[in-house]
């Protein structure tokens, strides 16, 4: 086994200590590692909010609409486009939606910004050049709101599918409340055949029920997923349909309460997503017994949801990416199970056991896992190799043996899901490095590091390492802390000698900023290959996981 010289060993200890200090500085008294103030001001959220306010209460919400429009004008990039997170390079989805929203609320005052955005979209290739059909669908809705498309040119949400609840969930998954609300509006504003109109009338109660179930799950506070973009779509649909007035009124109040002083609104708070990766990194870096992590442990136990999420047909026992009333997610549930299983104490045992049962219930018939609805194939929600790997790891951490039939089925599916070059997809993280790393580690944990799938994944990871020792997206992008950290961690978990990853560790040490932390990169997919964002809790947690494992391996 490779050893390190004394100077490097001291540097490694300093990096771990400083990284932990930076992470703990972000911890709130309730145990959340909070990065919301810097990372969630969303262009889509702001555009969605002012659109909803325009349709629901243009007079009473005029001040909010003006402030939001001003925010969009101020955050337009010099090239004419917008990014989901202001300051990043322009992206087609936020650009199309922002230009349309500005035209809708005040075409005269916003004429220059609208023209710039439409010019950027034309240079990009128009809506049809967007590499994600779902984003094209949402953008065409906004173009219709702005009058740039006729009602019959906007893709129809087939409301009649609500008559078949199980199929309806599988076809729309996470988008179910939004699709239902916009479908209700289309039943009144889009040309339909006589049969379509009749079926829509029959389906209307079911569609409204789905929207209300999600609304009431969150305490009828006025939001859906605590996300101004999602809430904006639902509120827009209900307001245009003239339905659910109590929910529309609650949404108007929620928009007023949640607008930031700069005129922006935010996407869903990621309390659980920030915290789970931060705690996992600290545990693997030697802070397992730190009393500050006991607070986060108790937070997780308290955030587990013990009511079913009726809109998606999910039983209780899950975690979401936000608070105690958020939407269910396999990824967060899996990672939190793995974190709780690594922390001291026995008070979390029941939560782990219940969540493991929930994960078993959510496994697809083919062996994979998606976001939360079983057997869906919806892009961004359907079967995902990285999510599947994390679910298997969670079951193993919960005490399920590697020979369990569900684990074996998942491993077989992961083998079938491997791409010809040996890599794996990841719905929620950029391109292929992190998905491939996650699958490699899962195979190793199942005692199958010698399987062809694992060998090919290892070969791909080693072969796509950058010349400076880092890992990027696997396709030539510069290295990121997040991807380098996960690649180093998985290779060590698979039994590689530390010398194989030493250059990656060196890169992580050199990538520290003056404060002792690391700069997050937008490697998280809001919509795959269309909109991305950064998660500082993940950045620091993954760096500490890699450094902690490397330190253990060389000792």
C-alpha distance (Angstrom), angle and dihedral (degrees) to the residues before:
residue distance angle dihedral
X1 . . .
X2 3.78 . .
X3 3.79 118.2 .
X4 3.79 128.1 -159.5
X5 3.77 128.9 -129.8
X6 3.77 120.2 -103.9
X7 3.80 94.1 -104.9
X8 3.79 93.8 52.3
X9 3.80 90.7 45.3
X10 3.80 90.1 55.0
X11 3.80 90.5 47.1
X12 3.79 89.7 50.8
X13 3.81 91.4 52.0
X14 3.79 91.0 47.7
X15 3.81 92.1 49.6
X16 3.80 91.8 50.6
X17 3.80 92.5 46.3
X18 3.81 93.8 46.8
X19 3.80 92.8 44.2
X20 3.80 90.8 51.7
X21 3.79 90.6 48.7
X22 3.81 90.8 52.6
X23 3.79 91.2 49.0
X24 3.79 95.1 47.6
X25 3.80 89.2 50.5
X26 3.81 87.9 66.1
X27 3.82 94.2 51.3
X28 3.79 116.6 111.0
X29 3.82 121.7 -146.0
X30 3.82 89.1 -101.8
X31 3.82 91.1 58.9
X32 3.81 99.0 -102.9
X33 3.80 116.7 134.2
X34 3.78 95.4 -140.3
X35 3.81 124.3 -155.7
X36 3.80 97.9 150.6
X37 3.78 98.9 114.3
X38 3.79 93.1 62.6
X39 3.78 105.6 33.3
X40 3.79 114.1 35.8
X41 3.82 107.5 58.6
X42 3.77 95.2 119.1
X43 3.79 130.8 -163.8
X44 3.79 90.6 -153.5
X45 3.81 91.2 50.2
X46 3.80 91.8 52.1
X47 3.81 93.8 45.8
X48 3.80 91.0 47.1
X49 3.80 92.0 49.1
X50 3.80 97.3 51.6
X51 3.81 90.7 45.3
X52 3.81 91.1 54.2
X53 3.79 92.0 45.5
X54 3.81 90.3 50.5
X55 3.80 92.0 56.0
X56 3.81 97.8 36.4
X57 3.83 103.4 41.8
X58 3.82 115.1 -9.8
X59 3.81 93.6 168.7
X60 3.79 101.4 41.5
X61 3.80 92.8 42.3
X62 3.81 97.0 41.9
X63 3.80 92.0 117.1
X64 3.80 92.5 53.3
X65 3.79 92.6 46.0
X66 3.82 91.5 50.7
X67 3.80 92.4 48.8
X68 3.81 92.5 48.2
X69 3.79 92.8 47.5
X70 3.80 90.2 49.9
X71 3.81 89.0 51.7
X72 3.81 90.5 53.4
X73 3.79 92.1 48.3
X74 3.81 91.2 50.9
X75 3.79 95.0 48.1
X76 3.79 98.3 49.7
X77 3.79 111.0 120.4
X78 3.79 120.6 -119.6
X79 3.80 90.4 -108.5
X80 3.80 90.0 63.1
X81 3.80 98.9 -104.4
X82 3.79 137.4 99.2
X83 3.80 133.9 -130.9
X84 3.78 124.2 -147.3
X85 3.81 88.5 -118.1
X86 3.83 108.2 40.5
X87 3.77 113.1 -117.2
X88 3.80 96.3 36.6
X89 3.83 124.0 101.6
X90 3.79 116.2 -72.6
X91 3.81 118.2 -86.6
X92 3.82 128.7 -161.5
X93 3.82 99.6 -126.1
X94 3.82 97.3 52.6
X95 3.81 90.6 40.7
X96 3.80 95.1 53.0
X97 3.80 93.9 43.9
X98 3.82 95.1 44.5
X99 3.79 94.1 49.0
X100 3.81 91.4 48.7
X101 3.82 93.5 46.3
X102 3.80 92.3 50.1
X103 3.79 91.1 49.4
X104 3.79 90.7 48.6
X105 3.81 97.0 52.1
X106 3.83 98.2 40.2
X107 3.81 118.6 -7.2
X108 3.81 93.8 -179.6
X109 3.81 100.7 48.8
X110 3.79 92.1 41.4
X111 3.80 98.4 41.9
X112 3.81 96.1 114.6
X113 3.80 94.5 49.3
X114 3.79 92.0 44.8
X115 3.79 92.0 50.6
X116 3.82 91.1 49.0
X117 3.79 91.8 49.7
X118 3.78 94.0 48.2
X119 3.80 90.3 48.2
X120 3.82 89.8 52.3
X121 3.80 89.9 50.3
X122 3.79 91.6 49.4
X123 3.81 91.0 51.7
X124 3.81 88.5 48.4
X125 3.78 91.1 55.1
X126 3.79 101.3 -99.7
X127 3.76 130.1 -91.4
X128 3.79 94.2 -49.0
X129 3.81 90.8 62.5
X130 3.83 91.2 64.2
X131 3.83 106.4 109.4
X132 3.79 95.4 -137.3
X133 3.82 123.2 68.7
X134 3.80 93.2 -154.3
X135 3.81 91.9 57.5
X136 3.79 89.8 48.6
X137 3.81 88.2 52.9
X138 3.82 93.9 52.9
X139 3.81 92.4 43.8
X140 3.80 91.6 51.8
X141 3.81 88.5 53.3
X142 3.80 90.1 56.2
X143 3.80 92.1 45.0
X144 3.79 86.6 54.5
X145 3.82 91.4 49.9
X146 3.81 88.5 52.7
X147 3.80 91.9 49.6
X148 3.80 93.9 -113.0
X149 3.81 91.2 118.2
X150 3.77 128.4 37.3
X151 3.82 117.3 -117.5
X152 3.81 93.5 -105.6
X153 3.83 89.9 52.7
X154 3.79 92.1 61.8
X155 3.79 112.1 91.3
X156 3.77 110.7 -103.7
X157 3.79 123.1 -119.0
X158 3.83 101.2 -141.5
X159 3.78 99.0 -131.8
X160 3.80 91.4 -176.9
X161 3.80 88.6 74.7
X162 3.81 87.3 74.1
X163 3.81 85.3 75.5
X164 3.83 86.0 71.3
X165 3.84 102.5 51.1
X166 3.83 98.9 -175.0
X167 3.79 93.3 48.5
X168 3.81 89.9 43.2
X169 3.81 90.6 57.0
X170 3.79 93.8 47.2
X171 3.80 92.8 49.6
X172 3.81 97.1 48.0
X173 3.82 106.6 19.0
X174 3.83 109.8 166.6
X175 3.81 90.8 9.4
X176 3.79 93.6 59.8
X177 3.86 98.4 108.1
X178 3.80 92.6 43.4
X179 3.81 94.4 45.6
X180 3.80 90.3 46.8
X181 3.81 93.8 51.8
X182 3.81 94.6 46.0
X183 3.80 90.2 44.8
X184 3.81 89.6 54.5
X185 3.81 89.1 52.6
X186 3.80 92.3 48.3
X187 3.80 90.0 54.2
X188 3.80 85.7 66.5
X189 3.81 103.0 33.8
X190 3.80 107.8 29.4
X191 3.80 124.1 75.5
X192 3.82 107.1 -106.1
X193 3.76 133.8 178.7
X194 3.79 118.6 -108.6
X195 3.80 90.9 -104.5
X196 3.81 93.0 47.5
X197 3.79 90.0 51.5
X198 3.79 92.2 50.0
X199 3.81 92.9 48.3
X200 3.81 91.0 46.3
X201 3.79 89.8 54.7
X202 3.80 90.9 51.7
X203 3.81 91.7 46.0
X204 3.81 96.4 46.8
X205 3.84 96.4 90.8
X206 3.81 91.9 51.3
X207 3.80 92.7 49.0
X208 3.80 91.7 48.3
X209 3.80 89.8 48.3
X210 3.81 92.0 56.6
X211 3.80 91.2 51.1
X212 3.80 92.2 47.7
X213 3.80 93.7 46.4
X214 3.80 91.0 58.0
X215 3.81 90.6 42.4
X216 3.80 93.7 51.8
X217 3.81 93.2 43.2
X218 3.80 86.7 64.3
X219 3.78 91.8 51.3
X220 3.83 96.8 -96.1
X221 3.81 87.7 -82.9
X222 3.80 94.3 146.2
X223 3.79 102.9 -98.7
X224 3.76 139.3 91.6
X225 3.82 112.2 -140.2
X226 3.83 87.4 -14.3
X227 3.82 84.7 -88.3
X228 3.79 122.3 130.8
X229 3.81 91.6 -152.3
X230 3.80 93.8 53.2
X231 3.80 92.2 39.5
X232 3.79 89.6 48.7
X233 3.79 92.7 55.2
X234 3.80 93.4 47.1
X235 3.81 93.6 44.9
X236 3.81 91.4 47.1
X237 3.78 91.7 52.6
X238 3.80 94.7 46.7
X239 3.81 93.4 45.5
X240 3.80 93.1 50.0
X241 3.81 90.1 46.5
X242 3.80 92.9 48.1
X243 3.81 90.7 -129.4
X244 3.81 136.8 122.1
X245 3.79 93.6 25.5
X246 3.81 92.4 173.4
X247 3.80 89.5 56.6
X248 3.81 91.5 46.6
X249 3.81 90.9 51.5
X250 3.80 90.8 48.8
X251 3.82 90.2 50.1
X252 3.79 91.1 51.9
X253 3.79 89.7 54.4
X254 3.78 91.4 46.7
X255 3.82 91.9 51.8
X256 3.80 90.3 51.5
X257 3.82 92.6 49.1
X258 3.78 95.6 46.7
X259 3.80 104.9 43.6
X260 3.79 110.5 114.5
X261 3.83 119.6 -129.9
X262 3.81 90.0 -105.5
X263 3.82 91.0 61.1
X264 3.80 96.3 -103.8
X265 3.76 133.8 123.2
X266 3.79 126.9 -151.7
X267 3.76 138.4 -129.5
X268 3.80 121.2 -119.8
X269 3.82 114.2 -47.6
X270 3.79 109.3 -110.5
X271 3.80 98.3 -149.4
X272 3.80 94.0 143.4
X273 3.82 95.4 38.5
X274 3.82 93.6 51.8
X275 3.77 93.4 43.5
X276 3.80 101.1 45.1
X277 3.80 93.8 55.8
X278 3.79 93.2 41.9
X279 3.81 92.4 51.7
X280 3.81 93.0 44.3
X281 3.80 90.6 53.7
X282 3.79 92.7 48.0
X283 3.80 91.8 49.0
X284 3.80 92.3 52.2
X285 3.80 90.4 46.0
X286 3.81 92.0 58.8
X287 3.81 103.5 -90.6
X288 3.79 96.9 111.0
X289 3.81 93.5 121.5
X290 3.79 97.0 41.5
X291 3.83 106.9 126.5
X292 3.80 90.6 -136.2
X293 3.80 88.9 68.4
X294 3.79 90.3 54.3
X295 3.81 86.6 66.7
X296 3.81 90.6 54.6
X297 3.80 90.4 45.8
X298 3.80 90.4 55.6
X299 3.81 89.4 45.2
X300 3.80 90.9 57.3
X301 3.78 92.3 48.5
X302 3.79 89.3 51.3
X303 3.81 93.6 48.0
X304 3.78 95.5 54.3
X305 3.79 108.2 112.7
X306 3.78 119.5 -126.4
X307 3.78 98.5 -175.4
X308 3.80 124.1 79.1
X309 3.78 117.6 -108.5
X310 3.77 95.8 -126.2
X311 3.80 98.1 -172.5
X312 3.81 91.4 63.7
X313 3.80 97.1 31.4
X314 3.82 92.0 -116.4
X315 3.81 122.1 153.2
X316 3.83 120.5 -134.8
X317 3.79 125.0 -87.0
X318 3.81 102.2 75.7
X319 3.77 139.7 114.7
X320 3.78 127.1 -138.8
X321 3.77 130.1 -155.8
X322 3.80 94.1 -96.1
X323 3.81 134.4 28.9
X324 3.77 140.6 -33.1
X325 3.81 94.1 -61.9
X326 3.81 101.3 40.4
X327 3.77 129.5 126.7
X328 3.83 118.4 -84.1
X329 3.80 120.8 -96.8
X330 3.80 131.6 -178.9
X331 3.81 92.5 -154.6
X332 3.81 95.6 56.1
X333 3.80 93.0 39.5
X334 3.80 90.5 52.1
X335 3.78 96.4 47.6
X336 3.81 93.2 45.5
X337 3.81 90.7 51.3
X338 3.81 89.3 53.1
X339 3.81 91.0 48.1
X340 3.81 94.6 48.5
X341 3.79 91.2 47.5
X342 3.82 89.6 56.8
X343 3.81 96.8 48.0
X344 3.82 122.7 87.8
X345 3.78 121.7 -107.1
X346 3.78 135.7 59.9
X347 3.79 100.8 -120.5
X348 3.81 91.3 91.7
X349 3.82 95.5 53.9
X350 3.79 93.8 96.0
X351 3.78 92.1 49.5
X352 3.80 91.0 51.1
X353 3.79 92.5 48.1
X354 3.82 93.2 48.6
X355 3.81 93.0 46.9
X356 3.80 91.9 49.1
X357 3.79 88.0 55.5
X358 3.79 89.9 49.9
X359 3.80 90.9 51.8
X360 3.79 91.7 50.3
X361 3.80 88.8 51.9
X362 3.82 92.6 50.8
X363 3.81 97.3 51.8
X364 3.79 113.1 118.2
X365 3.78 119.3 -118.0
X366 3.82 88.0 -112.4
X367 3.84 91.4 58.1
X368 3.81 99.6 -102.8
X369 3.78 134.0 108.1
X370 3.80 128.9 -135.1
X371 3.80 131.1 178.4
X372 3.81 99.8 -58.8
X373 3.82 112.9 -60.9
X374 3.80 113.2 90.0
X375 3.81 120.0 -118.4
X376 3.78 96.9 1.6
X377 3.78 118.9 144.9
X378 3.81 96.9 -165.9
X379 3.82 112.9 141.7
X380 3.82 111.6 -104.6
X381 3.82 90.3 16.6
X382 3.77 107.3 49.2
X383 3.80 131.2 85.3
X384 3.80 111.6 -28.6
X385 3.82 125.6 -175.3
X386 3.80 93.9 -147.4
X387 3.81 93.5 46.9
X388 3.80 88.9 47.2
X389 3.80 91.1 51.0
X390 3.79 91.5 50.4
X391 3.80 91.4 48.9
X392 3.81 90.6 52.5
X393 3.81 90.7 48.4
X394 3.80 89.4 51.6
X395 3.79 92.2 51.9
X396 3.80 90.2 49.4
X397 3.81 90.5 49.1
X398 3.81 89.2 49.6
X399 3.80 90.0 57.3
X400 3.81 101.2 -96.2
X401 3.83 107.7 144.5
X402 3.79 120.5 -119.3
X403 3.79 88.6 -119.0
X404 3.81 92.8 61.1
X405 3.80 112.2 125.1
X406 3.82 93.0 -121.9
X407 3.78 92.2 52.3
X408 3.79 91.5 47.8
X409 3.81 91.4 50.2
X410 3.79 90.9 50.3
X411 3.80 92.4 49.4
X412 3.80 90.7 50.5
X413 3.80 90.1 50.6
X414 3.81 91.1 49.8
X415 3.78 88.5 54.3
X416 3.80 90.8 53.0
X417 3.80 91.5 45.7
X418 3.80 94.0 56.4
X419 3.80 112.5 114.9
X420 3.82 120.6 -125.0
X421 3.82 92.4 -100.7
X422 3.82 92.2 54.7
X423 3.81 97.9 -102.3
X424 3.79 131.5 119.1
X425 3.79 132.2 -139.2
X426 3.77 125.4 -118.5
X427 3.79 118.6 -160.2
X428 3.80 94.7 -160.1
X429 3.83 102.4 36.6
X430 3.78 132.3 57.5
X431 3.80 117.8 -79.4
X432 3.82 117.1 -53.5
X433 3.81 116.8 -41.8
X434 3.79 98.5 85.2
X435 3.79 95.5 39.7
X436 3.80 91.1 50.9
X437 3.80 92.0 46.4
X438 3.80 92.0 50.4
X439 3.80 92.8 50.6
X440 3.81 92.5 47.5
X441 3.79 91.2 53.4
X442 3.80 92.0 48.0
X443 3.80 92.0 52.8
X444 3.80 89.6 49.4
X445 3.81 91.7 50.2
X446 3.81 89.3 51.5
X447 3.81 89.2 54.1
X448 3.79 91.6 -108.8
X449 3.80 103.2 111.9
X450 3.80 88.0 127.4
X451 3.81 94.8 56.5
X452 3.77 116.0 114.4
X453 3.81 91.5 -113.9
X454 3.81 92.0 55.4
X455 3.81 93.7 43.6
X456 3.80 91.4 51.8
X457 3.81 91.4 46.7
X458 3.81 90.7 51.2
X459 3.81 91.1 48.0
X460 3.80 91.0 50.9
X461 3.81 92.3 49.4
X462 3.78 93.7 49.3
X463 3.80 91.5 44.4
X464 3.81 94.9 51.5
X465 3.80 96.6 49.7
X466 3.79 111.8 123.2
X467 3.79 120.5 -115.1
X468 3.81 91.0 -107.3
X469 3.83 91.3 58.8
X470 3.80 96.4 -102.4
X471 3.78 131.7 113.4
X472 3.77 126.0 -129.6
X473 3.79 128.0 170.8
X474 3.80 92.7 -47.1
X475 3.79 92.6 -108.7
X476 3.79 103.3 80.2
X477 3.80 103.2 -71.0
X478 3.81 117.3 138.9
X479 3.77 116.3 -94.9
X480 3.78 123.3 -82.5
X481 3.79 129.1 -160.7
X482 3.79 90.3 -125.1
X483 3.81 96.8 53.4
X484 3.79 94.6 38.3
X485 3.80 90.9 49.8
X486 3.80 94.1 50.6
X487 3.82 93.6 44.9
X488 3.82 92.4 49.9
X489 3.80 91.6 46.3
X490 3.78 95.3 49.8
X491 3.79 95.6 45.6
X492 3.79 89.9 52.3
X493 3.81 90.3 47.4
X494 3.80 88.3 52.4
X495 3.80 90.3 57.4
X496 3.78 101.5 -100.6
X497 3.79 117.2 158.6
X498 3.81 110.4 -104.5
X499 3.80 89.3 -117.1
X500 3.80 88.6 71.0
X501 3.81 91.6 63.0
X502 3.80 99.9 29.2
X503 3.80 92.6 104.5
X504 3.80 90.1 52.4
X505 3.80 90.4 50.7
X506 3.80 89.4 49.0
X507 3.80 88.9 52.4
X508 3.82 91.2 51.1
X509 3.79 90.8 50.7
X510 3.79 91.6 50.0
X511 3.83 92.6 45.7
X512 3.82 94.0 66.1
X513 3.77 117.2 118.1
X514 3.80 125.8 -132.1
X515 3.79 91.7 -87.7
X516 3.78 93.9 55.9
X517 3.79 96.9 -104.6
X518 3.79 135.3 96.0
X519 3.78 133.5 -104.6
X520 3.82 112.6 -112.9
X521 3.79 119.3 -130.4
X522 3.83 127.7 -152.5
X523 3.80 96.4 -105.1
X524 3.82 96.2 131.9
X525 3.78 116.0 98.1
X526 3.79 116.6 -131.5
X527 3.79 85.2 173.2
X528 3.80 114.2 2.3
X529 3.81 113.0 -98.9
X530 3.81 91.3 -10.3
X531 3.83 110.3 67.9
X532 3.80 128.8 14.6
X533 3.79 138.4 179.5
X534 3.80 140.1 -176.4
X535 3.81 128.7 -111.5
X536 3.84 111.7 -159.9
X537 3.81 92.5 -168.4
X538 3.78 89.1 57.8
X539 3.81 92.2 45.3
X540 3.78 95.1 54.4
X541 3.78 94.3 36.6
X542 3.79 93.2 52.9
X543 3.81 92.6 46.8
X544 3.80 90.9 51.7
X545 3.80 91.8 45.9
X546 3.81 90.4 55.3
X547 3.81 95.1 44.1
X548 3.79 92.3 45.4
X549 3.78 93.0 51.2
X550 3.79 91.8 45.7
X551 3.80 91.7 51.2
X552 3.81 90.4 50.8
X553 3.80 91.7 47.7
X554 3.81 96.1 52.3
X555 3.79 96.1 44.5
